[in-house]
Amino acid sequence: MLKLITKFIVFLVFAMMMPMGRVQAEEIKEFVVFMKIDAEARLHVAEKISYDFGAETRYGIYRYLPIKYQDGFYKYNLRLEEIEVPEYKFVTSRVGDKLLIKIGEEGKALTGLQFYGINYSVSKAFAYSSDRDELSWQVTGNGWPVGIKLARAEIDLPRALPAEQVIASCTVGPVEKTVACANWSLVKNDAGLVTGIAFTQKNLQATEGLAIKLSLPKGVLDRPGVWDWIRENYLVLLLLGLVIVAVLRWRKLIISKLKFNK
C-alpha cells in the first residue's frame, strides 16, 4: 500500500512539472506595406496585416495613421484619400494628429488568425528643399498594443534612378527612443538602376514601430506650384479677401464722416 501511495505521489509531481499547453499570445504575424510613388508625389499605399488574436475574442482592429507630425524643421500635414478595407466594414475619425480607421463589426466576434487589407492614397507627404525631395513615413505606427513578428515595406519609385541619387534609411523602436536599422536594400533592374527600396524588421515589441526615410533628387517629382497652393488654401484666401473688403469699406465710411463733419 505504501508503495502505491509513493508511486502516486511521484506521478503527481512529474505531472505538475510537465509543461502545459501554451496559450498562444495575441500578436501581429506580419505587417507588409507596398507603396507606389507617382510622378505627382502622391503615395498609393496597400497594407497587408496578418493579425493573430490567439485565444482572445475580438471584434476587429484599430489602425492609427499619422496625418500631422514634425520631422526636423519640417511640419507634415498629410491628406489621406481613397481609403478602402476590402471584405470588412470600417469607419474613420480624427483623433488628435491621427486618422483612426476602426475595422470590424460590434456583433461579429473574431478569434485566431485574421487578414486585413487597407488601401489608401496620400498627398502632401514630401518635404522640398533646394535640391532634394524627402519622405518621412511611419510604416507600422507605434500604437499597436501587441508585438509584430515581421514588418516589411516595399517602395516603388516613379522612375528608375542611379543608386548614388537615392538616399534611404530606417529606424525602429518606440517614439521616444528609436535606433537606426540596417535591414534595407535597393531594388535594381537589369540595367543596375534603382526601381525601389525594400525594408525589413523582425520582432518588434508592443508600441515599437518601423519608420523610413527616402530622399530623391529634385526633378523626379512634380513639385506643387502656385495654383496648387491656391487650390489648397482658397478658403483662407476668400476669408482674407472679405476682411480686406470690409476694412476698405470701413475706411471709406470713416473718411466720408470726417469730410461731412468739416
C-alpha positions as MATLAB code, in Angstrom:
seq = 'MLKLITKFIVFLVFAMMMPMGRVQAEEIKEFVVFMKIDAEARLHVAEKISYDFGAETRYGIYRYLPIKYQDGFYKYNLRLEEIEVPEYKFVTSRVGDKLLIKIGEEGKALTGLQFYGINYSVSKAFAYSSDRDELSWQVTGNGWPVGIKLARAEIDLPRALPAEQVIASCTVGPVEKTVACANWSLVKNDAGLVTGIAFTQKNLQATEGLAIKLSLPKGVLDRPGVWDWIRENYLVLLLLGLVIVAVLRWRKLIISKLKFNK';
ca = [
       0.000    0.000    0.000;
       2.832    2.351    0.895;
       4.461    1.664   -2.485;
       1.243    2.555   -4.302;
       0.949    5.824   -2.416;
       4.605    6.603   -3.121;
       4.141    5.919   -6.869;
       1.009    8.071   -6.960;
       2.833   10.990   -5.300;
       5.756   10.660   -7.734;
       3.283   10.615  -10.634;
       1.633   13.819   -9.385;
       4.991   15.558   -9.003;
       6.051   14.671  -12.549;
       2.630   15.685  -13.902;
       2.939   19.094  -12.266;
       6.450   19.536  -13.664;
       5.439   18.759  -17.241;
       4.770   21.867  -19.417;
       1.130   22.603  -20.032;
      -0.244   23.503  -23.447;
       0.832   27.075  -24.148;
      -1.923   29.581  -24.853;
      -0.963   31.445  -27.988;
      -0.394   35.142  -27.363;
      -2.126   37.811  -29.388;
       0.280   39.289  -31.972;
       0.721   40.568  -35.497;
       2.346   37.817  -37.523;
       3.206   40.011  -40.485;
       2.786   43.675  -41.375;
       3.533   44.312  -45.045;
       3.295   47.685  -46.783;
       3.525   48.213  -50.540;
       3.960   51.852  -51.516;
       3.976   53.314  -55.014;
       5.174   56.889  -55.539;
       3.771   58.531  -58.661;
       5.238   61.480  -60.569;
       2.834   63.896  -58.824;
       4.367   62.973  -55.427;
       1.296   61.010  -54.320;
       1.683   57.772  -52.385;
      -0.514   54.796  -53.211;
      -0.358   52.507  -50.187;
      -1.511   48.910  -49.715;
      -1.153   47.393  -46.247;
      -1.461   43.666  -45.540;
      -1.810   42.861  -41.847;
      -1.847   39.261  -40.585;
      -3.290   39.681  -37.090;
      -3.480   36.674  -34.779;
      -5.952   37.145  -31.927;
      -4.863   33.807  -30.460;
      -7.434   32.510  -27.998;
      -8.824   36.001  -27.422;
     -12.198   37.084  -28.805;
     -12.104   40.425  -30.605;
     -14.302   42.405  -32.976;
     -11.619   43.966  -35.153;
      -8.621   46.261  -35.038;
      -7.823   49.967  -34.826;
      -5.370   51.381  -37.345;
      -3.967   54.807  -36.487;
      -2.400   56.751  -39.350;
      -0.429   59.937  -38.555;
      -1.558   62.936  -40.586;
       0.211   65.742  -38.724;
       3.764   65.331  -37.460;
       7.123   67.024  -37.472;
      10.458   65.725  -38.710;
      13.302   68.121  -38.041;
      12.176   71.600  -39.058;
       9.509   70.408  -41.483;
       5.894   70.027  -40.410;
       3.875   67.462  -42.335;
       0.124   67.877  -42.814;
      -0.987   64.918  -44.910;
      -4.155   64.353  -46.876;
      -5.423   60.752  -46.907;
      -7.951   59.762  -49.564;
      -9.471   56.729  -51.289;
      -9.468   54.622  -48.111;
     -10.576   51.029  -48.667;
     -10.759   47.958  -46.408;
     -11.903   45.063  -48.618;
     -14.237   42.499  -47.021;
     -14.584   44.416  -43.741;
     -16.791   47.226  -42.515;
     -14.913   50.267  -41.267;
     -15.364   53.842  -40.097;
     -12.872   56.686  -39.927;
     -12.498   59.526  -37.450;
      -9.955   62.149  -36.443;
      -8.156   61.500  -33.146;
      -5.701   64.281  -32.385;
      -2.986   64.299  -35.038;
      -4.004   60.883  -36.363;
      -6.683   59.376  -38.542;
      -8.318   56.354  -36.911;
      -9.624   53.528  -39.111;
     -11.837   51.340  -36.961;
     -12.206   47.974  -38.697;
     -14.776   45.346  -37.741;
     -18.341   44.919  -36.529;
     -19.565   45.029  -32.948;
     -21.655   41.874  -33.263;
     -19.168   39.827  -35.292;
     -16.670   38.162  -32.966;
     -13.295   37.044  -34.276;
     -10.589   34.747  -32.960;
      -7.380   33.212  -34.291;
      -5.561   34.444  -37.387;
      -7.265   37.155  -39.453;
      -6.098   39.006  -42.573;
      -6.701   42.704  -43.139;
      -6.001   44.767  -46.229;
      -6.021   48.571  -46.050;
      -5.601   50.710  -49.171;
      -5.307   54.484  -49.329;
      -3.549   57.322  -51.130;
      -1.571   60.150  -49.560;
      -0.718   63.624  -50.816;
       1.469   66.357  -49.275;
       3.797   63.677  -47.889;
       7.050   65.127  -49.292;
       9.205   67.927  -47.933;
      11.023   70.011  -50.552;
      14.457   71.588  -50.230;
      16.572   73.360  -52.805;
      17.866   70.142  -54.372;
      16.074   67.186  -52.716;
      12.548   65.834  -52.180;
      12.232   63.960  -48.892;
       9.719   61.485  -47.488;
       9.446   60.583  -43.789;
       6.954   57.761  -43.206;
       5.868   55.650  -40.230;
       5.345   52.232  -41.790;
       3.630   50.428  -38.918;
       2.930   53.240  -36.485;
       3.661   52.954  -32.770;
       0.148   52.475  -31.451;
      -0.093   48.687  -31.555;
      -0.608   47.071  -28.111;
       0.893   43.793  -29.366;
       4.187   42.790  -30.945;
       4.912   42.454  -34.665;
       6.915   39.362  -35.652;
       7.799   40.669  -39.124;
       7.416   44.140  -40.644;
       8.198   44.741  -44.315;
       7.909   47.770  -46.578;
       8.492   47.993  -50.314;
       8.597   51.332  -52.120;
       8.359   51.670  -55.905;
       9.931   54.821  -57.337;
       8.239   56.834  -60.092;
      11.178   56.043  -62.364;
      14.483   54.189  -62.282;
      17.426   56.170  -60.874;
      21.178   55.680  -60.423;
      21.987   54.271  -56.984;
      24.028   57.320  -55.965;
      20.952   59.540  -56.333;
      18.801   57.563  -53.883;
      19.261   58.079  -50.130;
      17.332   55.833  -47.738;
      17.351   54.944  -44.042;
      15.104   53.402  -41.396;
      14.603   53.450  -37.628;
      12.894   51.100  -35.159;
      11.657   51.337  -31.595;
       9.203   53.383  -29.544;
       8.613   57.010  -30.490;
      10.760   58.437  -27.718;
      13.733   56.104  -28.308;
      14.297   54.948  -31.875;
      17.516   53.422  -33.188;
      18.827   53.073  -36.715;
      18.167   49.820  -38.534;
      20.259   48.331  -41.305;
      17.770   45.858  -42.774;
      17.062   47.543  -46.077;
      18.246   47.198  -49.650;
      17.930   48.844  -53.046;
      15.856   47.045  -55.677;
      17.531   47.283  -59.077;
      16.582   46.411  -62.649;
      18.756   44.605  -65.200;
      20.457   47.886  -66.091;
      21.561   48.393  -62.488;
      19.213   51.319  -61.876;
      17.218   51.586  -58.666;
      13.486   50.973  -59.076;
      12.602   50.675  -55.397;
      13.680   50.114  -51.805;
      12.850   47.194  -49.502;
      12.866   47.428  -45.696;
      12.571   44.533  -43.219;
      12.428   44.333  -39.423;
      11.733   41.342  -37.164;
      10.362   41.037  -33.638;
       9.010   44.485  -32.856;
       7.621   44.750  -29.336;
       4.345   46.436  -28.396;
       4.437   50.224  -29.134;
       7.587   49.760  -31.245;
       7.389   50.668  -34.914;
       9.290   50.781  -38.180;
       9.835   54.201  -39.773;
      11.597   55.013  -43.038;
      13.106   57.997  -44.794;
      13.662   58.466  -48.505;
      15.398   61.304  -50.319;
      15.185   61.797  -54.102;
      16.892   64.390  -56.290;
      14.906   67.430  -57.355;
      13.192   66.880  -60.697;
      11.995   63.314  -60.143;
       8.681   64.535  -58.718;
       6.396   67.308  -59.907;
       6.531   69.883  -57.160;
       3.349   71.753  -56.255;
       3.082   75.140  -57.950;
       1.290   78.392  -57.185;
      -2.056   77.144  -58.447;
      -1.748   74.030  -56.277;
      -1.195   76.269  -53.267;
      -4.214   78.395  -54.210;
      -6.429   75.311  -54.517;
      -5.247   74.103  -51.111;
      -5.850   77.446  -49.410;
      -8.734   79.005  -51.319;
     -10.906   79.264  -48.204;
      -8.191   81.191  -46.377;
      -7.750   83.473  -49.387;
     -11.517   84.022  -49.597;
     -11.683   84.946  -45.918;
      -8.704   87.259  -46.293;
     -10.393   88.915  -49.292;
     -13.583   89.504  -47.300;
     -11.578   91.018  -44.452;
      -9.773   93.354  -46.865;
     -13.062   94.450  -48.456;
     -14.594   95.083  -45.026;
     -11.569   97.145  -43.921;
     -11.648   99.221  -47.133;
     -15.370   99.903  -46.762;
     -14.910  100.829  -43.114;
     -12.048  103.174  -44.066;
     -14.147  104.772  -46.784;
     -17.030  105.279  -44.346;
     -14.766  106.918  -41.758;
     -13.282  109.282  -44.369;
     -16.781  110.242  -45.550;
     -17.883  111.054  -41.996;
     -14.771  113.151  -41.408;
     -15.437  115.185  -44.581;
     -19.095  115.639  -43.631;
     -18.178  116.914  -40.150;
     -15.943  119.548  -41.717;
];
